[in-house]
Amino acid sequence: MSGRIRYTEEFKREAVAQVTDRGHSVTSVAKRIGVSSKSLYDWVKRFGDAPDTSADASEIKRLKAELRRVTEERDILKKATAYFAKDHG
């Protein structure tokens, strides 16, 4: 048996989503999940959207990912505010 680990397609797609949908870097995701950056780049190439070559399209993609992150943070803060207001009000 070789020392290689076989990852499920679901695992790979989730890792790719962290890069393509949530805007995290390949390096940070690879380190966090314990795979090589090369493997994750290969998965992005296989499962991710075709990369945009224009600078504008790249910036739009980055901004959309940042907007999703900020929206998630806002929603968490709204829930926390409501919780504490109810608890102490």
ZIQUIJO-V667151 format. One record per pair of residues at least 24 apart in sequence whose ideal C-beta (glycine too) atoms are under 10 Angstrom apart, sorted by the first residue. I is the first residue (numbers start at 1). J is the second residue. D is the distance in whole Angstrom. If there is no record, write none. Layout:
i,j,d
I,J,D
I,J,D
//
This chain:
i,j,d
5,34,9
5,35,8
5,39,10
7,33,9
7,35,7
7,39,8
7,43,9
9,43,9
9,46,10
9,47,8
11,35,9
11,43,9
12,39,9
12,40,9
12,42,9
12,43,5
12,44,9
12,46,8
12,47,6
13,43,8
13,46,10
13,47,5
13,48,9
14,43,10
14,47,10
15,39,9
15,40,6
15,43,6
15,44,8
15,47,9
16,40,8
16,41,10
16,43,5
16,44,5
16,45,9
16,46,8
16,47,5
16,48,5
16,49,9
17,44,10
17,47,9
17,48,9
19,43,9
19,44,6
19,48,7
19,65,9
20,44,7
20,47,9
20,48,5
20,49,6
20,51,9
20,61,8
20,65,8
21,48,9
21,49,9
21,61,10
21,64,9
21,65,7
21,68,7
22,65,6
22,66,10
22,68,7
22,69,7
22,72,9
23,61,8
23,62,6
23,63,9
23,64,8
23,65,3
23,66,6
23,67,9
23,68,7
23,69,6
24,65,8
24,69,9
//
